[in-house]
Amino acid sequence: MNRLKQLLGMIWILMGPVLMFFLLRIALQEIEKKPVIDTKIQWGVFVLIFFPIAVGLTIFGYYAWKGEYDKLPTKSDEIA
């Protein structure tokens, strides 16, 4: 199970920047198609909201890859 967590961690590390790249590319294409202020605001909001999510996904993947989630706390650990 720990090996699976590490593998998924590497996938999440790669997914953050790749998804951000595609989002920016699509945003720029949509703004070029219809360069009005409404479109710019809409895609600007999408990018601003998704950017911290992509960074968090990358950080989460880094910790999973490093093995920080190998030993998760149990109920008995929380009581003590």
Stockholm file with secondary structure:
# STOCKHOLM 1.0

chainA/1-80         MNRLKQLLGMIWILMGPVLMFFLLRIALQEIEKKPVIDTKIQWGVFVLIFFPIAVGLTIFGYYAWKGEYDKLPTKSDEIA
#=GR chainA/1-80 SS CHHHHHHHHHHHHHHHHHHHHHHHHHHHHHHHHSCSHHHHHHHHHHHHHHHHHHHHHHHHHHHHHHTTTSSCCCHHHHHC
#=GC SS_cons        CHHHHHHHHHHHHHHHHHHHHHHHHHHHHHHHHSCSHHHHHHHHHHHHHHHHHHHHHHHHHHHHHHTTTSSCCCHHHHHC
//
